[in-house]
Amino acid sequence: MNAKALALGFDALKVTGADSIPHAPERLQAFLDAGYHGSMGWMEETADRRADPNVLWPEVRSVIMLAMTYGPDDETDPLAHLSAPETGGISVYARNRDYHDVIKGKLKELASFIVSRAGGDVKVFVDTAPVMEKPLAEAAGLGWQGKHTNLVSRQIGSWFFLGSIFTTLELEPSGAEADHCGSCRACLDSCPTNAFPAPYQLDARRCISYLTIEHAGLIDRDLRPAIGNRIYGCDDCLAACPWNKFAKSANEAKLVAREDLKAPSLEHLLSLDDPHFRTLFSGSPIKRIGRDRFIRNVLIAVGNSGLQQYLPKVLELMNDPASVVRGSAVWAYRRLADPIDETIRTKHLATESDPLVREEWTATLTG
């Protein structure tokens, strides 16, 4: 099984029992009770199934957890975009094909191999079903959940995806991994928006990955400056982890970063209409957030750039059909224009019907 997994491109395989995460329900409930899930209502709706593999599938006896690396190559600084305000920062995992599609096909092939050799029934999951992959991976021994809540491995760092195969077979568990974070808090200190209320806790409502991907509306004005030019996801806490000295670059060609997504031009991205957005991000996980949410993110990066060369396009986007784009354009205009043209403000306030966009204009009066 291990040899087959490695041949398919996985970097590690471990096994745990379906009953190996007994504390998951209470920890998940505490996360939900604190409101840390933000607008991700589906986490509440699926809490019972998410916290217990046996609720999701009563027949499951063992869980096979697999890791596949997607790390940047040795010559690529994953945070290089932060010093280039005319570019946008895309999280390393999203710089090529959608990992769901890449990994699920390989999981199905491995699952078929297992059934052909050992029998039993199987189900495969990659981050889309209510499965708590990280606690299961920790219980299986793939690594441990670090203080940033992501999984860390002493062998392959933390730039890797997780996939799982649920099976009715009784397999020998690999044994859990211990926590090796020690006194280090590099990941916590690196977070631009202070999204960690405490070690091992994440408030998604302040997390840039959540804000730029999961959150659908206008982003909290107080958090926008800290987002910088991160336009899809955030890698700061991963990049800060010293265990990534053991990280591996992506082996799967479909996960190796596309050159045009390593440091894309904000000027080019601002011009994307829906057809061009879909074409540029065909097969990419970025496509799922849609053009409007993506342009919202780009406008925040533009507003943080301090570069007035973007003002003509920002003014144009103030008339965009999507209110989330118009509102973000107002904020970017306020950040770049010096001084704000009162004629422009008056004109747009007179025609704007969305109260949240009107509020953005009002905010320009108060600083």
VENVENSUL-V562445 format. One record per residue. N is the residue number from 1. RES is the residue in one small letter. PHI is phi in radians with two decimals (NA if undefined). OMEGA is omega in whole degrees, -180 to 180 (none if undefined). Layout:
{{N RES PHI OMEGA} {N RES PHI OMEGA}}
This chain:
{{1 m NA 179} {2 n -1.10 -179} {3 a -1.10 179} {4 k -1.14 179} {5 a -1.07 179} {6 l -1.13 179} {7 a -1.14 179} {8 l -1.43 177} {9 g 1.88 176} {10 f -1.32 -178} {11 d -1.80 179} {12 a -2.81 177} {13 l -2.44 177} {14 k -2.45 -175} {15 v -2.24 174} {16 t -2.47 177} {17 g -1.41 -180} {18 a -1.18 -179} {19 d -1.84 -171} {20 s -1.56 -179} {21 i -2.17 -175} {22 p -1.12 -179} {23 h -1.57 -178} {24 a -1.04 -179} {25 p -1.03 -178} {26 e -1.21 179} {27 r -1.20 177} {28 l -1.12 -180} {29 q -1.13 178} {30 a -1.12 177} {31 f -1.07 -179} {32 l -1.21 -180} {33 d -1.07 179} {34 a -1.34 -179} {35 g 1.35 -176} {36 y -1.19 -180} {37 h -1.43 178} {38 g 1.06 -177} {39 s -1.57 -179} {40 m -1.42 -176} {41 g -1.05 180} {42 w -1.08 178} {43 m -1.20 176} {44 e -1.24 -177} {45 e -1.10 -177} {46 t -1.94 -172} {47 a -1.01 -178} {48 d -1.09 -180} {49 r -1.22 -177} {50 r -1.17 -173} {51 a -1.41 -175} {52 d -2.46 179} {53 p -0.94 -179} {54 n -1.26 174} {55 v -1.35 177} {56 l -1.12 -180} {57 w -2.59 -174} {58 p -1.00 -177} {59 e -1.44 -175} {60 v -1.17 178} {61 r -2.09 -179} {62 s -2.35 177} {63 v -2.18 177} {64 i -1.67 -179} {65 m -1.85 -177} {66 l -2.25 178} {67 a -2.10 174} {68 m -2.33 -175} {69 t -1.31 176} {70 y -2.37 -172} {71 g -1.02 177} {72 p -1.19 177} {73 d -1.24 -173} {74 d -1.08 -176} {75 e -1.64 -176} {76 t -1.85 174} {77 d -1.50 -176} {78 p -1.11 -180} {79 l -1.94 -178} {80 a -1.05 -178} {81 h -1.08 -177} {82 l -1.12 179} {83 s -1.74 180} {84 a -2.28 -172} {85 p -1.13 178} {86 e -1.47 179} {87 t -2.02 177} {88 g -1.93 180} {89 g -1.71 177} {90 i -1.93 180} {91 s -0.93 -175} {92 v -0.92 -176} {93 y -1.15 -173} {94 a -1.85 -176} {95 r -1.58 175} {96 n -2.67 -174} {97 r -1.31 178} {98 d -1.20 -175} {99 y -1.10 178} {100 h -0.98 -178} {101 d -1.19 -178} {102 v -1.11 -173} {103 i -1.36 -176} {104 k -1.07 178} {105 g -1.07 180} {106 k -1.24 177} {107 l -1.10 179} {108 k -1.10 179} {109 e -1.15 178} {110 l -1.16 179} {111 a -1.08 178} {112 s -1.11 178} {113 f -1.07 -179} {114 i -1.11 180} {115 v -1.08 -179} {116 s -1.15 -178} {117 r -1.68 -172} {118 a -2.18 -179} {119 g 1.41 -179} {120 g 1.39 175} {121 d -1.85 -178} {122 v -2.44 169} {123 k -2.42 -180} {124 v -2.00 -177} {125 f -2.44 175} {126 v -2.41 166} {127 d 1.21 -179} {128 t -1.91 178} {129 a -1.64 178} {130 p -1.30 -180} {131 v -2.21 178} {132 m -1.56 -173} {133 e -1.06 -174} {134 k -1.21 174} {135 p -1.07 178} {136 l -1.15 179} {137 a -1.14 177} {138 e -1.14 179} {139 a -1.12 -180} {140 a -1.36 179} {141 g 1.72 176} {142 l -1.21 -178} {143 g 2.98 177} {144 w -2.35 177} {145 q -1.38 -179} {146 g -1.27 -179} {147 k -1.14 176} {148 h -1.55 178} {149 t 1.33 176} {150 n -1.49 -180} {151 l -1.41 180} {152 v -2.19 179} {153 s -2.13 176} {154 r -1.24 -178} {155 q -1.63 -173} {156 i -2.26 177} {157 g 1.22 -178} {158 s -2.39 176} {159 w -1.52 178} {160 f -2.66 176} {161 f -1.60 175} {162 l -2.01 173} {163 g -2.39 -178} {164 s -2.39 172} {165 i -2.13 174} {166 f -1.52 -179} {167 t -2.45 176} {168 t -1.45 179} {169 l -1.30 173} {170 e -1.58 -178} {171 l -1.86 180} {172 e -1.24 179} {173 p -1.13 -180} {174 s -1.42 -177} {175 g 1.79 -176} {176 a -1.23 176} {177 e -1.69 177} {178 a -1.43 177} {179 d -1.38 -180} {180 h -2.11 179} {181 c -1.29 -178} {182 g 1.04 -179} {183 s -1.56 -178} {184 c -1.10 175} {185 r -2.39 -178} {186 a -1.03 -179} {187 c -1.14 -179} {188 l -1.12 -177} {189 d -1.26 -177} {190 s -1.44 -173} {191 c -1.18 -177} {192 p -1.18 -174} {193 t -1.99 -180} {194 n 0.91 -176} {195 a -1.46 -179} {196 f -1.87 179} {197 p -1.09 179} {198 a -2.83 175} {199 p -0.95 179} {200 y 1.25 176} {201 q -2.24 178} {202 l -2.20 172} {203 d -1.69 -175} {204 a -1.02 -177} {205 r -1.09 179} {206 r -1.92 -176} {207 c -1.42 -177} {208 i -1.12 177} {209 s -1.09 177} {210 y -1.10 -175} {211 l -1.09 -176} {212 t -1.56 -177} {213 i -2.07 -173} {214 e -1.47 -176} {215 h -1.29 -172} {216 a -1.61 -173} {217 g -1.68 175} {218 l -1.14 -179} {219 i -1.49 180} {220 d -0.82 -178} {221 r -1.03 -178} {222 d -1.18 -177} {223 l -1.64 -174} {224 r -1.02 -179} {225 p -1.03 -178} {226 a -1.26 179} {227 i -1.21 179} {228 g 1.05 180} {229 n -1.94 175} {230 r -1.41 -173} {231 i -1.82 175} {232 y -2.77 180} {233 g 1.39 -178} {234 c -2.70 -178} {235 d -2.01 -171} {236 d -1.02 -177} {237 c -1.23 176} {238 l -1.20 -177} {239 a -1.10 -177} {240 a -1.37 -173} {241 c -1.23 -179} {242 p -1.15 178} {243 w -1.19 179} {244 n -1.28 171} {245 k -1.15 177} {246 f -1.78 -177} {247 a -1.15 179} {248 k -2.01 175} {249 s -1.24 179} {250 a -1.05 175} {251 n -1.64 -180} {252 e -1.30 -175} {253 a -1.01 -178} {254 k -1.29 178} {255 l -1.87 176} {256 v -1.27 -174} {257 a -1.02 170} {258 r -1.25 -179} {259 e -1.03 -176} {260 d -1.32 179} {261 l -1.93 177} {262 k -1.28 -180} {263 a -2.67 -177} {264 p -1.15 -179} {265 s -1.28 177} {266 l -1.09 180} {267 e -1.04 179} {268 h -1.16 -176} {269 l -1.14 179} {270 l -1.06 -174} {271 s -1.53 -174} {272 l -1.27 167} {273 d -1.59 -174} {274 d -1.09 179} {275 p -1.07 -179} {276 h -1.22 175} {277 f -1.08 -179} {278 r -1.14 179} {279 t -1.21 -178} {280 l -1.06 -174} {281 f -1.91 176} {282 s -1.04 -179} {283 g 1.38 -178} {284 s -1.75 175} {285 p -1.12 -180} {286 i -1.12 -176} {287 k -1.01 -173} {288 r -1.22 180} {289 i -1.44 177} {290 g 1.46 -177} {291 r -1.07 -173} {292 d -1.14 179} {293 r -1.14 -180} {294 f -1.16 179} {295 i -1.12 173} {296 r -0.95 -180} {297 n -1.10 -179} {298 v -1.12 180} {299 l -1.14 176} {300 i -1.14 177} {301 a -1.09 178} {302 v -1.10 178} {303 g -1.07 179} {304 n -1.49 -174} {305 s -1.30 -175} {306 g 1.29 -176} {307 l -1.76 -176} {308 q -1.27 178} {309 q -1.06 -178} {310 y -1.52 -173} {311 l -0.99 180} {312 p -1.01 180} {313 k -1.25 177} {314 v -1.08 178} {315 l -1.07 179} {316 e -1.11 -178} {317 l -1.29 173} {318 m -1.12 179} {319 n -1.83 -179} {320 d -1.11 178} {321 p -1.06 -177} {322 a -1.49 -178} {323 s -1.14 180} {324 v -1.16 176} {325 v -1.31 -180} {326 r -1.04 -179} {327 g -1.10 179} {328 s -1.22 177} {329 a -1.15 177} {330 v -1.05 -180} {331 w -1.11 179} {332 a -1.10 178} {333 y -1.06 180} {334 r -1.05 -178} {335 r -1.28 -173} {336 l -1.76 -175} {337 a -1.36 180} {338 d -2.54 3} {339 p -1.57 174} {340 i -1.23 179} {341 d -1.39 -177} {342 e -1.13 177} {343 t -1.12 179} {344 i -1.14 180} {345 r -1.06 -178} {346 t -1.08 -179} {347 k -1.06 -177} {348 h -1.28 177} {349 l -1.11 -179} {350 a -1.20 -176} {351 t -1.92 -176} {352 e -1.41 -178} {353 s -1.77 -178} {354 d -1.37 -177} {355 p -1.11 -180} {356 l -1.25 177} {357 v -1.26 176} {358 r -1.06 178} {359 e -1.13 176} {360 e -1.10 177} {361 w -1.15 179} {362 t -1.10 -180} {363 a -1.11 179} {364 t -1.21 178} {365 l -1.41 -174} {366 t -1.83 178} {367 g 1.76 none}}
